Amino acid sequence: MWRDMLTNPESPLYKKGRIFKHVPGDPRCRLCRIPLGGIAGPVLKLTGRRPARYNPHFCNACEVWSTTHPGGAVIDLTVLFADVRGSTGLAETMGPNAFAQLMRRFYRVSNGLFADSDAFIDTPVGDEVRAFYFPVFAADHAAAALRTARELLIATGHGVAGGPWVPVGAGVHTGQAFVGTVGVEGTDEYDVTVLGDVANVTGRLASLAHQGEILASEDACTLAGIDLGDAERRTIELRGRTAPLDVRVIAVSPVTV
């Protein structure tokens, strides 16, 4: 059931998402895309749809479905992580209020791009934002992730005179991961999440990317079918993994994704 929901364009999840993505109102349920705020939020509340009790990033209908159908599926997907370079130094020099405003702006910009590209948006962790691209919403999930990563660097001011308003590096990787519910057995407190090596690797790529760079695995680039020309190649040793990883370095200015 989970596999069909996450990979089949004829699944109820996809059909709901296709309808609700055009209804104005943010934030949205990460799964079905129904607006939970904005202009449409109060109207939809009249139909009984509202933020979930245990996780406000989902609607109550998706919460009920995920708790009554615990489980998940291993699927192919593409992961995009991006984080702020030198955030510790920024926080020290800017002061807490100014830094908080900067991060709120970064979250708002990145989440807007992720939502527009039909990504499953995870909760920001510190200075890092995370997006997962499922086949059900993006058949070309690798290309969508690479395109969005570049759009994020542009939106944060990279590749323009004067430099970025926040320094960002990103990582993109394709592979298999478990998508489904996790929680405390015997309770109703479940969350829908993504688990697996592909997410861990993407996080490491994002942390290793320099300001204004996207480190994209060869797997992601190959699946995306994008000609990167003479973009730099690197072989990266990742702690805890036995085999090195081949990546391409995508910079905003010279490469069009």
Secondary structure by P-SEA (a helix, b strand, c coil): cccccccccccaaaaaaacccccccccccccccccccccaaaaaaaaccccccccccccaaaaaaaaaccbbbbbbbbbbbbbbcaaaaaaaaacaaaaaaaaaaaaaaaaaaaaaaccccccccccbbbbbbccccccaaaaaaaaaaaaaaaaacccccccccbbbbbbbbbbbbbbcccccccccccccccccaaaaaaaaaaaacccccccccaaaaaaacccccccbbbbbbbccccbbbbbbbbbcccccc
